[in-house]
Amino acid sequence: MAEAICKSLGHSADSAGTHPGSEVNPNAIIALEEKGIESAGLRPKSIDDIVTDGYDKIISMGCGVHCPNIRIDYDWGLDDPHGKPLEIYRSTRDSIIELLSDLIEKETDA
């Protein structure tokens, strides 16, 4: 969801996880589309598939995962919505929107 949300805010982004599924969770798609956020082309990616050099910021959503070999600029400590009801995906989506919006505003003002 973070990748799609960041792109909807006008910024480039990639998103990856330590144990990606085979497809984007349908509840994530629903939660994004409810806010008019484009979900076409999203696919699960492994952190091993992402070269972290060249990114301005690297953000961990938390979810109880530790990545010792990656420079993390922010750890937002969000709960992983996987396997939970749609309302949890909505809450996570809203948290990501708020956190990204705040970060973009802060970086723009700097």
C-alpha positions in Angstrom: 0.0 0.0 0.0 2.8 2.4 0.8 4.2 2.3 -2.7 0.8 3.2 -4.3 0.1 5.8 -1.7 3.5 7.5 -2.2 3.0 7.5 -5.9 -0.5 9.0 -5.5 1.1 11.9 -3.6 3.4 12.6 -6.6 6.6 10.8 -5.6 8.4 7.8 -6.8 8.5 4.7 -4.6 9.2 1.1 -4.3 7.9 -1.3 -1.7 9.2 -4.7 -0.7 8.8 -7.1 2.2 10.8 -9.9 3.8 8.2 -12.5 3.1 6.1 -11.3 0.1 3.1 -13.2 -1.0 2.3 -14.3 -4.5 -0.2 -11.5 -5.1 -1.2 -8.2 -3.5 -3.8 -8.9 -0.8 -7.3 -8.1 -2.1 -8.1 -6.1 1.1 -5.1 -3.9 0.3 -6.5 -3.3 -3.2 -10.0 -2.5 -1.8 -8.6 -0.1 0.8 -6.5 1.7 -1.8 -9.3 2.0 -4.4 -11.7 3.3 -1.8 -9.5 6.4 -1.6 -9.1 6.6 -5.4 -5.5 5.3 -5.2 -4.3 3.4 -8.3 -3.4 -0.2 -7.6 -2.8 -1.5 -11.2 0.6 -2.9 -11.6 1.3 -3.4 -7.9 3.0 -6.7 -7.2 4.7 -8.2 -4.1 8.4 -7.8 -4.1 11.1 -9.2 -1.9 13.5 -6.8 -0.1 16.2 -8.9 -1.8 14.9 -7.6 -5.2 15.3 -4.0 -4.3 18.7 -2.3 -4.5 18.5 0.2 -1.6 21.3 2.5 -3.0 19.9 5.6 -4.6 16.8 6.1 -2.5 16.4 9.4 -0.7 14.6 7.7 2.3 14.1 4.1 3.3 11.2 3.6 5.6 10.3 0.4 7.5 6.7 -0.1 8.2 7.8 -2.1 11.3 5.6 -5.2 11.4 8.1 -6.8 13.7 10.7 -7.2 11.0 14.4 -6.3 11.4 16.7 -5.7 8.4 20.2 -5.3 9.8 21.9 -4.8 6.4 19.7 -1.9 5.2 19.9 1.7 6.3 16.5 2.6 7.7 15.7 6.3 7.9 12.4 5.9 9.6 10.7 2.9 11.3 7.0 3.6 11.6 6.1 0.5 13.7 2.8 -0.2 12.0 1.0 -3.5 12.7 1.0 -5.9 9.7 -2.6 -6.1 8.5 -2.0 -9.4 6.7 -4.8 -11.9 7.6 -6.9 -9.2 9.4 -10.2 -7.7 8.4 -10.7 -4.9 5.8 -11.1 -2.3 8.6 -7.5 -3.0 9.7 -6.3 -2.4 6.1 -8.2 0.8 6.1 -6.6 1.9 9.3 -3.2 1.0 8.1 -3.8 2.8 4.8 -4.9 6.0 6.7 -1.8 5.8 8.9 0.5 5.5 5.9 -1.3 8.4 4.2 -0.8 10.6 7.3 2.8 9.6 7.9 3.8 10.0 4.2 2.0 13.4 3.9 3.8 14.6 7.1 7.2 13.4 5.9 6.7 15.0 2.5 5.7 18.3 4.1 8.7 18.1 6.5 11.1 17.4 3.7 9.7 20.1 1.5 10.0 22.7 4.2 13.6 21.7 5.0 
